[in-house]
Amino acid sequence: MLWTIFVVLLVLWLIGFVTFHAIGAYIHILLVLAVAVLLIQLLTGRRSAL
């Protein structure tokens, strides 16, 4: 679920950065938040065995 949100925000950020520079800043902020949540999840979450 977290990876899906991360990928969607990454795609939206790239679209906004290339086409809509005005809303690209907002999407960039959301992307930074998604990366922060991803890092917190990786550092504090349980690791699954392979």
Contacts in CASP RR format, 6 or more apart in sequence:
PFRMAT RR
TARGET T0000
AUTHOR 0000-0000-0000
METHOD contacts of the structure
MODEL  1
MLWTIFVVLLVLWLIGFVTFHAIGAYIHILLVLAVAVLLIQLLTGRRSAL
2 37 0 8 1.000
2 38 0 8 1.000
2 41 0 8 1.000
5 34 0 8 1.000
6 34 0 8 1.000
6 35 0 8 1.000
6 38 0 8 1.000
9 27 0 8 1.000
9 30 0 8 1.000
9 31 0 8 1.000
9 34 0 8 1.000
10 31 0 8 1.000
10 34 0 8 1.000
12 27 0 8 1.000
12 30 0 8 1.000
13 24 0 8 1.000
13 27 0 8 1.000
13 28 0 8 1.000
13 30 0 8 1.000
13 31 0 8 1.000
16 23 0 8 1.000
16 24 0 8 1.000
16 27 0 8 1.000
17 24 0 8 1.000
17 27 0 8 1.000
17 28 0 8 1.000
END
